[in-house]
Amino acid sequence: MESSGFRSNGGSLLKIKDFEKEYREKGAYHHRLEGFAKWWTFDNYRILAAWVENEGRTLDLACGDGMIWRFLKTSAIIGVDHAPTGLDHSRQFAGVPLVQADMKALPFKAGTIRNTVCSLSFQYLPGPDFERCLHELSRIMIKDGRLAFSYPNARSGRDEALSHSALPYKELLAGLRKSGFRPAAVRGISLRMPSRLVRWSVHPVLKPLAGLYYRISKIARFFPGRSYHYALCCLNTGEGIRS
Ligand SMILES: C[S@@+](CC[C@H](N)C(=O)[O-])C[C@H]1O[C@@H](n2cnc3c(N)ncnc32)[C@H](O)[C@@H]1O
């Protein structure tokens, strides 16, 4: 396999989060988000869900506890995650078929998936693993199938930069193209919220003020390069499987 073009791992990657431990300790935490975490995560789900076509099979890659399913219009969803406890939690919420697998080795036949949605998860794959995953997706997805995913802005890092691997935007786009995915749309979600306002967003009295700031911060929709996280919709050109 030729290199897809990811030159780096996306910065100072120290330790990828242990999600199995996270789900054991916190339960189905995406279903209990509050304040800023809930506002932007749910907006992220809405943006991705709007890009998913209501036809064919939709893979929810790294589905975790399956929170995005509430937002998807299609019912032909297959959830994939490597964390068994995350999958156990997701079982409580919907009768979606689940597969325990790694994003780098997807146990599906070629050309059988129309849409893939991957919310807030590609950043846990360092560059070479991300490349392998895109190769797999290019193989299992139909030509012109849609890959909708959200991703952290490499520039908005700090604490998170230690537990995930955000590639710079240009490098991400170049890697996607070389892996056979043509970016068709990009949208910012919201600006990063100052930590004081994040605290206010769960405060019974100050929450409305934080909410006002959040609504204004959604101007980032037009400036993905400034957004805390952004969302991308790509089409599978089918070229990736040849490399
Ligand atoms: C931040 S959570 C996002 C969960 C869900 N997509 C959402 O947005 O609500 C990241 C998910 O990626 C999964 N994950 C991370 N690395 C993975 C890998 N190599 N293969 C499969 N799943 C992985 C984790 O288990 C976790 O459920």
The ligand as an ORCA input file, in Angstrom:
! r2SCAN-3c Opt
* xyz 0 1
  C     -15.081      9.986     21.747
  S     -15.755      8.394     21.504
  C     -16.989      8.750     20.267
  C     -18.128      7.788     20.311
  C     -19.244      8.098     19.315
  N     -18.766      8.049     17.952
  C     -19.871      9.445     19.614
  O     -19.493     10.441     18.967
  O     -20.732      9.509     20.490
  C     -14.503      7.565     20.560
  C     -14.852      6.118     20.242
  O     -13.852      5.590     19.373
  C     -13.674      4.228     19.700
  N     -12.374      3.813     19.142
  C     -11.173      4.408     19.360
  N     -10.210      3.759     18.673
  C     -10.832      2.745     18.002
  C     -10.365      1.735     17.110
  N      -9.065      1.644     16.772
  N     -11.260      0.858     16.584
  C     -12.582      0.938     16.933
  N     -13.072      1.885     17.785
  C     -12.211      2.772     18.312
  C     -13.732      4.223     21.206
  O     -13.939      2.952     21.764
  C     -14.877      5.201     21.450
  O     -16.114      4.535     21.519
*
